[in-house]
Amino acid sequence: MSEELRLLTTVANEAESEMVIERLSEAGIRSMPHLHPDNVRLGPAAPLDIYVEAKVYEEAREVLDAEVPSDAELDRLSQEAPPPE
């Protein structure tokens, strides 16, 4: 990504990050996770910031706002996610 980046959202962990990135990818939006600066020592359990190109920020926001998974769904997906390598 060579364009100006904008913070789209912060997610709780790696599993949630993968889910958000997949939703954005399905909509044709490239995104990039980055460890949240306050929690670099937690590994896969650390919060991550998700960045997108500034020019597609509004479109990315609409994709995320269109269908927000419930906490129960996020918990289920986190439990099903493969362990980190």
LOGU-605108 format. One record per residue: residue in three letters; z, y, x of N, C-alpha, C, O in turn; residue number from 1. Coordinates in steps of 0.001 Angstrom, whole numbers, padded with zeros to 6 digits. Last residue first. Layout:
filum residu ala n.Z Z n.Y Y n.X X ca.Z Z ca.Y Y ca.X X c.Z Z c.Y Y c.X X o.Z Z o.Y Y o.X X num NUM
...
END
This chain:
filum residu glu n.Z 014370 n.Y -019700 n.X 001104 ca.Z 014093 ca.Y -020513 ca.X 002302 c.Z 014798 c.Y -019963 c.X 003498 o.Z 014681 o.Y -020516 o.X 004592 num 85
filum residu pro n.Z 016362 n.Y -019730 n.X -001875 ca.Z 015597 ca.Y -019038 ca.X -000827 c.Z 015430 c.Y -019943 c.X 000383 o.Z 016246 o.Y -020828 o.X 000642 num 84
filum residu pro n.Z 015883 n.Y -022083 n.X -004559 ca.Z 016728 ca.Y -021439 ca.X -003555 c.Z 015867 c.Y -020783 c.X -002483 o.Z 014756 o.Y -021240 o.X -002216 num 83
filum residu pro n.Z 013975 n.Y -021193 n.X -007495 ca.Z 014227 ca.Y -022051 ca.X -006333 c.Z 015107 c.Y -021331 c.X -005322 o.Z 015080 o.Y -020103 o.X -005237 num 82
filum residu ala n.Z 015399 n.Y -020389 n.X -010662 ca.Z 014661 ca.Y -019955 ca.X -009471 c.Z 014978 c.Y -020876 c.X -008296 o.Z 016124 o.Y -021292 o.X -008123 num 81
filum residu glu n.Z 017056 n.Y -021020 n.X -012732 ca.Z 015902 ca.Y -021879 ca.X -012502 c.Z 015147 c.Y -021542 c.X -011222 o.Z 014338 o.Y -022342 o.X -010753 num 80
filum residu gln n.Z 018928 n.Y -018972 n.X -012746 ca.Z 019393 ca.Y -020339 ca.X -012512 c.Z 018235 c.Y -021264 c.X -012169 o.Z 018410 o.Y -022202 o.X -011391 num 79
filum residu ser n.Z 017284 n.Y -016838 n.X -013413 ca.Z 017975 ca.Y -016837 ca.X -012123 c.Z 018441 c.Y -018243 c.X -011759 o.Z 018356 o.Y -018653 o.X -010601 num 78
filum residu leu n.Z 016537 n.Y -017539 n.X -015995 ca.Z 015523 ca.Y -017484 ca.X -014949 c.Z 016148 c.Y -017492 c.X -013555 o.Z 015600 o.Y -018086 o.X -012627 num 77
filum residu arg n.Z 019040 n.Y -017284 n.X -017268 ca.Z 018341 ca.Y -018568 ca.X -017258 c.Z 017317 c.Y -018599 c.X -016131 o.Z 017237 o.Y -019580 o.X -015392 num 76
filum residu asp n.Z 019557 n.Y -014537 n.X -016905 ca.Z 020471 ca.Y -015534 ca.X -016349 c.Z 019783 c.Y -016888 c.X -016233 o.Z 019923 o.Y -017570 o.X -015217 num 75
filum residu leu n.Z 017423 n.Y -013465 n.X -018390 ca.Z 017517 ca.Y -013203 ca.X -016958 c.Z 018436 c.Y -014214 c.X -016276 o.Z 018126 o.Y -014695 o.X -015186 num 74
filum residu glu n.Z 018148 n.Y -014373 n.X -020934 ca.Z 016886 ca.Y -014809 ca.X -020340 c.Z 016902 c.Y -014591 c.X -018832 o.Z 016440 o.Y -015448 o.X -018078 num 73
filum residu ala n.Z 020565 n.Y -012985 n.X -021251 ca.Z 020571 ca.Y -014446 ca.X -021280 c.Z 019300 c.Y -015001 c.X -020640 o.Z 019354 o.Y -015978 o.X -019893 num 72
filum residu asp n.Z 019685 n.Y -010366 n.X -021289 ca.Z 020537 ca.Y -010808 ca.X -020183 c.Z 020568 c.Y -012329 c.X -020110 o.Z 020594 o.Y -012898 o.X -019018 num 71
filum residu ser n.Z 016172 n.Y -010325 n.X -022267 ca.Z 017609 ca.Y -010245 ca.X -022535 c.Z 018386 c.Y -010683 c.X -021306 o.Z 017830 o.Y -011294 o.X -020393 num 70
filum residu pro n.Z 013441 n.Y -008401 n.X -020998 ca.Z 014114 ca.Y -009678 ca.X -021244 c.Z 015613 c.Y -009470 c.X -021467 o.Z 016221 o.Y -008551 o.X -020918 num 69
filum residu val n.Z 011491 n.Y -006075 n.X -022560 ca.Z 012651 ca.Y -006186 ca.X -021688 c.Z 013355 c.Y -007509 c.X -021988 o.Z 013818 o.Y -007720 o.X -023109 num 68
filum residu glu n.Z 008452 n.Y -005065 n.X -022792 ca.Z 009181 ca.Y -006283 ca.X -023139 c.Z 010317 c.Y -006461 c.X -022153 o.Z 010116 o.Y -006945 o.X -021039 num 67
filum residu ala n.Z 007732 n.Y -002438 n.X -022167 ca.Z 007101 ca.Y -003139 ca.X -023288 c.Z 007900 c.Y -004362 c.X -023728 o.Z 008000 o.Y -004645 o.X -024922 num 66
filum residu asp n.Z 008764 n.Y -001407 n.X -019857 ca.Z 009429 ca.Y -001044 ca.X -021107 c.Z 008913 c.Y -001847 c.X -022302 o.Z 009581 o.Y -001927 o.X -023332 num 65
filum residu leu n.Z 006977 n.Y -002353 n.X -017935 ca.Z 008370 ca.Y -002804 ca.X -017928 c.Z 009075 c.Y -002522 c.X -019240 o.Z 009900 o.Y -003321 o.X -019686 num 64
filum residu val n.Z 004646 n.Y -001000 n.X -018734 ca.Z 004657 ca.Y -002468 ca.X -018637 c.Z 006097 c.Y -002976 c.X -018692 o.Z 006395 o.Y -003925 o.X -019417 num 63
filum residu glu n.Z 005449 n.Y 001672 n.X -018487 ca.Z 005098 ca.Y 001136 ca.X -019802 c.Z 005126 c.Y -000388 c.X -019803 o.Z 005581 o.Y -000999 o.X -020770 num 62
filum residu arg n.Z 005741 n.Y 001814 n.X -015706 ca.Z 006911 ca.Y 002037 ca.X -016565 c.Z 006663 c.Y 001467 c.X -017962 o.Z 007552 o.Y 000855 o.X -018553 num 61
filum residu ala n.Z 003085 n.Y 001497 n.X -014936 ca.Z 004072 ca.Y 000475 ca.X -014567 c.Z 005317 c.Y 000593 c.X -015435 o.Z 005883 o.Y -000417 o.X -015853 num 60
filum residu glu n.Z 002038 n.Y 003905 n.X -015916 ca.Z 001530 ca.Y 002627 ca.X -016424 c.Z 002527 c.Y 001501 c.X -016132 o.Z 002780 o.Y 000654 o.X -016989 num 59
filum residu glu n.Z 003485 n.Y 005701 n.X -014302 ca.Z 003626 ca.Y 005740 ca.X -015765 c.Z 003150 c.Y 004432 c.X -016393 o.Z 003794 o.Y 003912 o.X -017304 num 58
filum residu tyr n.Z 002601 n.Y 004952 n.X -011633 ca.Z 004011 ca.Y 004888 ca.X -012062 c.Z 004148 c.Y 004817 c.X -013581 o.Z 004860 o.Y 003953 o.X -014093 num 57
filum residu val n.Z 000245 n.Y 005099 n.X -010369 ca.Z 000325 ca.Y 004116 ca.X -011470 c.Z 001753 c.Y 004004 c.X -012013 o.Z 002072 o.Y 003077 o.X -012758 num 56
filum residu lys n.Z 000561 n.Y 007007 n.X -008378 ca.Z -000503 ca.Y 007227 ca.X -009365 c.Z -000458 c.Y 006236 c.X -010525 o.Z -001059 o.Y 006495 o.X -011567 num 55
filum residu ala n.Z 002538 n.Y 005954 n.X -006694 ca.Z 002878 ca.Y 007060 ca.X -007603 c.Z 001838 c.Y 007239 c.X -008703 o.Z 002183 o.Y 007582 o.X -009834 num 54
filum residu glu n.Z 002783 n.Y 002454 n.X -006486 ca.Z 002072 ca.Y 003664 ca.X -006104 c.Z 002344 c.Y 004736 c.X -007153 o.Z 002375 o.Y 004454 o.X -008351 num 53
filum residu val n.Z 006196 n.Y 001261 n.X -006687 ca.Z 004778 ca.Y 001207 ca.X -007050 c.Z 004116 c.Y 002475 c.X -006530 o.Z 004789 o.Y 003443 o.X -006178 num 52
filum residu tyr n.Z 009093 n.Y -000652 n.X -005823 ca.Z 008258 ca.Y 000534 ca.X -005681 c.Z 006835 c.Y 000245 c.X -006137 o.Z 006336 o.Y -000870 o.X -005993 num 51
filum residu ile n.Z 012251 n.Y -001703 n.X -006571 ca.Z 010847 ca.Y -002043 ca.X -006754 c.Z 010053 c.Y -000739 c.X -006746 o.Z 010302 o.Y 000160 o.X -007549 num 50
filum residu asp n.Z 015105 n.Y -002615 n.X -004750 ca.Z 014352 ca.Y -001524 ca.X -005357 c.Z 012905 c.Y -001981 c.X -005450 o.Z 012384 o.Y -002582 o.X -004510 num 49
filum residu leu n.Z 017528 n.Y -005135 n.X -005339 ca.Z 016289 ca.Y -004700 ca.X -004703 c.Z 015697 c.Y -003541 c.X -005475 o.Z 015776 o.Y -003491 o.X -006703 num 48
filum residu pro n.Z 020795 n.Y -006460 n.X -004645 ca.Z 019883 ca.Y -005663 ca.X -005459 c.Z 018654 c.Y -005260 c.X -004645 o.Z 018728 o.Y -005070 o.X -003431 num 47
filum residu ala n.Z 021306 n.Y -009780 n.X -003349 ca.Z 021355 ca.Y -008316 ca.X -003199 c.Z 020409 c.Y -007626 c.X -004164 o.Z 019337 o.Y -008150 o.X -004468 num 46
filum residu ala n.Z 021089 n.Y -012443 n.X -003250 ca.Z 021913 ca.Y -011903 ca.X -004333 c.Z 021978 c.Y -010385 c.X -004309 o.Z 022632 o.Y -009774 o.X -005155 num 45
filum residu pro n.Z 019705 n.Y -013080 n.X -000948 ca.Z 019012 ca.Y -013198 ca.X -002236 c.Z 019798 c.Y -012637 c.X -003425 o.Z 019226 o.Y -012387 o.X -004486 num 44
filum residu gly n.Z 021803 n.Y -010906 n.X 000987 ca.Z 020671 ca.Y -011835 ca.X 000948 c.Z 020010 c.Y -011860 c.X -000421 o.Z 019770 o.Y -010806 o.X -001010 num 43
filum residu leu n.Z 023819 n.Y -009055 n.X 001363 ca.Z 023997 ca.Y -010068 ca.X 000317 c.Z 022844 c.Y -011054 c.X 000213 o.Z 022916 o.Y -011975 o.X -000601 num 42
filum residu arg n.Z 023542 n.Y -006911 n.X 003065 ca.Z 024166 ca.Y -008130 ca.X 003582 c.Z 024275 c.Y -009254 c.X 002560 o.Z 024791 o.Y -010322 o.X 002889 num 41
filum residu val n.Z 022575 n.Y -004593 n.X 001899 ca.Z 021683 ca.Y -005342 ca.X 002772 c.Z 022268 c.Y -006669 c.X 003246 o.Z 021528 o.Y -007488 o.X 003790 num 40
filum residu asn n.Z 023290 n.Y -002690 n.X -000180 ca.Z 023656 ca.Y -004107 ca.X -000221 c.Z 022787 c.Y -004979 c.X 000669 o.Z 022306 o.Y -006019 o.X 000219 num 39
filum residu asp n.Z 022394 n.Y -000088 n.X -000195 ca.Z 023839 ca.Y -000296 ca.X -000274 c.Z 024243 c.Y -001758 c.X -000112 o.Z 025425 o.Y -002046 o.X 000075 num 38
filum residu pro n.Z 019561 n.Y -000094 n.X -000239 ca.Z 020285 ca.Y 000232 ca.X 000994 c.Z 021791 c.Y -000030 c.X 000961 o.Z 022402 o.Y -000181 o.X 002019 num 37
filum residu his n.Z 017877 n.Y -002859 n.X -001530 ca.Z 018630 ca.Y -001658 ca.X -001883 c.Z 019541 c.Y -001325 c.X -000697 o.Z 020233 o.Y -002214 o.X -000199 num 36
filum residu leu n.Z 014938 n.Y -004037 n.X -000047 ca.Z 016386 ca.Y -004192 ca.X -000214 c.Z 017032 c.Y -002854 c.X -000519 o.Z 016769 o.Y -001851 o.X 000145 num 35
filum residu his n.Z 012060 n.Y -003782 n.X -002003 ca.Z 012732 ca.Y -003328 ca.X -000783 c.Z 014227 c.Y -003468 c.X -001028 o.Z 014731 o.Y -003071 o.X -002079 num 34
filum residu pro n.Z 008886 n.Y -004873 n.X -003260 ca.Z 010350 ca.Y -004863 ca.X -003286 c.Z 010904 c.Y -004382 c.X -001950 o.Z 010282 o.Y -004560 o.X -000903 num 33
filum residu met n.Z 006082 n.Y -003371 n.X -004593 ca.Z 006701 ca.Y -003776 ca.X -003353 c.Z 008221 c.Y -003735 c.X -003497 o.Z 008787 o.Y -002689 o.X -003816 num 32
filum residu ser n.Z 003062 n.Y -003945 n.X -006491 ca.Z 004411 ca.Y -003416 ca.X -006306 c.Z 004997 c.Y -003985 c.X -005022 o.Z 004480 o.Y -004943 o.X -004448 num 31
filum residu arg n.Z 000083 n.Y -003343 n.X -008326 ca.Z 000736 ca.Y -003829 ca.X -007106 c.Z 002110 c.Y -003164 c.X -006979 o.Z 002291 o.Y -001993 o.X -007312 num 30
filum residu ile n.Z -001005 n.Y -004254 n.X -011443 ca.Z -000270 ca.Y -003223 ca.X -010698 c.Z 000405 c.Y -003864 c.X -009490 o.Z 001192 o.Y -004801 o.X -009622 num 29
filum residu gly n.Z -002119 n.Y -005914 n.X -013325 ca.Z -002985 ca.Y -005352 ca.X -012301 c.Z -002338 c.Y -004276 c.X -011455 o.Z -003027 o.Y -003476 o.X -010822 num 28
filum residu ala n.Z -000414 n.Y -007188 n.X -014970 ca.Z -001019 ca.Y -005966 ca.X -015520 c.Z -001931 c.Y -005284 c.X -014492 o.Z -002457 o.Y -004202 o.X -014753 num 27
filum residu glu n.Z 000512 n.Y -009130 n.X -013305 ca.Z -000296 ca.Y -009554 ca.X -014451 c.Z -001000 c.Y -008370 c.X -015108 o.Z -002053 o.Y -008529 o.X -015726 num 26
filum residu ser n.Z 002104 n.Y -007506 n.X -011664 ca.Z 000882 ca.Y -008104 ca.X -011133 c.Z -000052 c.Y -008543 c.X -012253 o.Z -001265 o.Y -008353 o.X -012165 num 25
filum residu leu n.Z 004257 n.Y -006993 n.X -013370 ca.Z 003406 ca.Y -005896 ca.X -012918 c.Z 002064 c.Y -006426 c.X -012410 o.Z 001015 o.Y -005852 o.X -012700 num 24
filum residu arg n.Z 005289 n.Y -009575 n.X -013608 ca.Z 004848 ca.Y -008834 ca.X -014802 c.Z 003914 c.Y -007699 c.X -014428 o.Z 002902 o.Y -007471 o.X -015090 num 23
filum residu glu n.Z 005933 n.Y -010095 n.X -010890 ca.Z 004936 ca.Y -010914 ca.X -011593 c.Z 004411 c.Y -010193 c.X -012830 o.Z 003205 o.Y -010200 o.X -013076 num 22
filum residu ile n.Z 007953 n.Y -008200 n.X -010453 ca.Z 006718 ca.Y -008129 ca.X -009674 c.Z 005608 c.Y -008933 c.X -010347 o.Z 004458 o.Y -008493 o.X -010371 num 21
filum residu val n.Z 009904 n.Y -009189 n.X -012208 ca.Z 009334 ca.Y -007857 ca.X -012419 c.Z 007997 c.Y -007740 c.X -011692 o.Z 007022 o.Y -007239 o.X -012253 num 20
filum residu met n.Z 010433 n.Y -011696 n.X -011011 ca.Z 009996 ca.Y -011616 ca.X -012401 c.Z 009318 c.Y -010268 c.X -012682 o.Z 008271 o.Y -010224 o.X -013328 num 19
filum residu glu n.Z 011336 n.Y -010999 n.X -008492 ca.Z 010125 ca.Y -011805 ca.X -008627 c.Z 009564 c.Y -011726 c.X -010039 o.Z 008348 o.Y -011693 o.X -010228 num 18
filum residu ser n.Z 013709 n.Y -009663 n.X -009205 ca.Z 012630 ca.Y -008957 ca.X -008520 c.Z 011311 c.Y -009702 c.X -008682 o.Z 010284 o.Y -009092 o.X -008978 num 17
filum residu glu n.Z 015236 n.Y -011728 n.X -010189 ca.Z 014821 ca.Y -010674 ca.X -011110 c.Z 013666 c.Y -009869 c.X -010515 o.Z 012760 o.Y -009445 o.X -011231 num 16
filum residu ala n.Z 015599 n.Y -013096 n.X -007760 ca.Z 014949 ca.Y -013751 ca.X -008905 c.Z 014437 c.Y -012717 c.X -009902 o.Z 013316 o.Y -012834 o.X -010399 num 15
filum residu glu n.Z 017007 n.Y -011223 n.X -006152 ca.Z 015659 ca.Y -011660 ca.X -005793 c.Z 014921 c.Y -012292 c.X -006965 o.Z 013729 o.Y -012044 o.X -007143 num 14
filum residu asn n.Z 018761 n.Y -008849 n.X -008324 ca.Z 018661 ca.Y -009878 ca.X -007284 c.Z 017204 c.Y -010282 c.X -007066 o.Z 016294 o.Y -009755 o.X -007706 num 13
filum residu ala n.Z 018757 n.Y -006611 n.X -010053 ca.Z 020019 ca.Y -007167 ca.X -009590 c.Z 019897 c.Y -008134 c.X -008417 o.Z 020813 o.Y -008238 o.X -007602 num 12
filum residu val n.Z 016568 n.Y -003796 n.X -009376 ca.Z 016925 ca.Y -005043 ca.X -010055 c.Z 018124 c.Y -005678 c.X -009364 o.Z 018463 o.Y -005326 o.X -008234 num 11
filum residu thr n.Z 015447 n.Y -000609 n.X -010051 ca.Z 016298 ca.Y -001405 ca.X -009172 c.Z 016732 c.Y -002618 c.X -009965 o.Z 017209 o.Y -002492 o.X -011094 num 10
filum residu thr n.Z 012160 n.Y 000852 n.X -010339 ca.Z 013397 ca.Y 000318 ca.X -010885 c.Z 014192 c.Y -000356 c.X -009784 o.Z 013664 o.Y -000639 o.X -008709 num 9
filum residu leu n.Z 010331 n.Y 002533 n.X -008971 ca.Z 010148 ca.Y 002202 ca.X -010380 c.Z 011459 c.Y 001758 c.X -011008 o.Z 011829 o.Y 002229 o.X -012083 num 8
filum residu leu n.Z 009840 n.Y 004970 n.X -006631 ca.Z 010789 ca.Y 003972 ca.X -007086 c.Z 010619 c.Y 003762 c.X -008582 o.Z 010748 o.Y 004702 o.X -009367 num 7
filum residu arg n.Z 006615 n.Y 005324 n.X -005291 ca.Z 007648 ca.Y 005875 ca.X -006165 c.Z 008540 c.Y 004740 c.X -006634 o.Z 008051 o.Y 003669 o.X -006994 num 6
filum residu leu n.Z 004494 n.Y 006120 n.X -002513 ca.Z 005236 ca.Y 005175 ca.X -003336 c.Z 006300 c.Y 005903 c.X -004152 o.Z 006810 o.Y 006950 o.X -003754 num 5
filum residu glu n.Z 001218 n.Y 007100 n.X -001774 ca.Z 002609 ca.Y 007532 ca.X -001929 c.Z 003310 c.Y 006577 c.X -002893 o.Z 002783 o.Y 006265 o.X -003960 num 4
filum residu glu n.Z -000779 n.Y 004364 n.X -000418 ca.Z -000554 ca.Y 005543 ca.X -001258 c.Z 000922 c.Y 005924 c.X -001242 o.Z 001766 o.Y 005169 o.X -000759 num 3
filum residu ser n.Z -001031 n.Y 001996 n.X 000821 ca.Z -001114 ca.Y 003179 ca.X 001662 c.Z -000883 c.Y 004467 c.X 000882 o.Z -000802 o.Y 005544 o.X 001472 num 2
filum residu met n.Z 000000 n.Y -001183 n.X 000851 ca.Z 000000 ca.Y 000000 ca.X 000000 c.Z 000000 c.Y 001233 c.X 000887 o.Z 000956 o.Y 001467 o.X 001627 num 1
END
